[in-house]
């Protein structure tokens, strides 16, 4: 399950790494993002939305998580700026012990949860993540940023499901 299509980088990377029989659900809240991916950004999208392994669900990934399972091998979220800076205030619950536990119920045993964040690692969120997931970690990803002519950093939080 990928929450947030954005510019499709996560989906393209997942499809490149997954076998032909894999299934990927993408939940995107903003229809204009998908129209943009199928229109002016078609070359960047590289046809990934038309891949037979992809199921596109228009709606909030938080609603998908709150609904009854299916279960996933991985849930990858990029829907807010960070656990502390949500684009939608209703997402705040996703980053609590109860919200992460609800998300964990959708993971198979040893399934992976990953969350992109625009902020540096957050010790408080790491403590919350570690109460729900095994092997909770925050990975800083540095990248060249041509807009600033410097290096920018993001954080990717990762946790492995204890129970699924």
Secondary structure as GFF3:
##gff-version 3
##sequence-region A 1 164
A	DSSP	beta_strand	2	3	.	.	.	ID=ss1
A	DSSP	alpha_helix	9	17	.	.	.	ID=ss2
A	DSSP	beta_strand	24	28	.	.	.	ID=ss3
A	DSSP	alpha_helix	31	38	.	.	.	ID=ss4
A	DSSP	alpha_helix	42	45	.	.	.	ID=ss5
A	DSSP	three_ten_helix	48	50	.	.	.	ID=ss6
A	DSSP	beta_strand	54	58	.	.	.	ID=ss7
A	DSSP	alpha_helix	61	66	.	.	.	ID=ss8
A	DSSP	beta_strand	72	77	.	.	.	ID=ss9
A	DSSP	three_ten_helix	89	95	.	.	.	ID=ss10
A	DSSP	alpha_helix	97	104	.	.	.	ID=ss11
A	DSSP	beta_strand	107	117	.	.	.	ID=ss12
A	DSSP	alpha_helix	123	132	.	.	.	ID=ss13
A	DSSP	beta_strand	133	145	.	.	.	ID=ss14
A	DSSP	beta_strand	150	161	.	.	.	ID=ss15
###
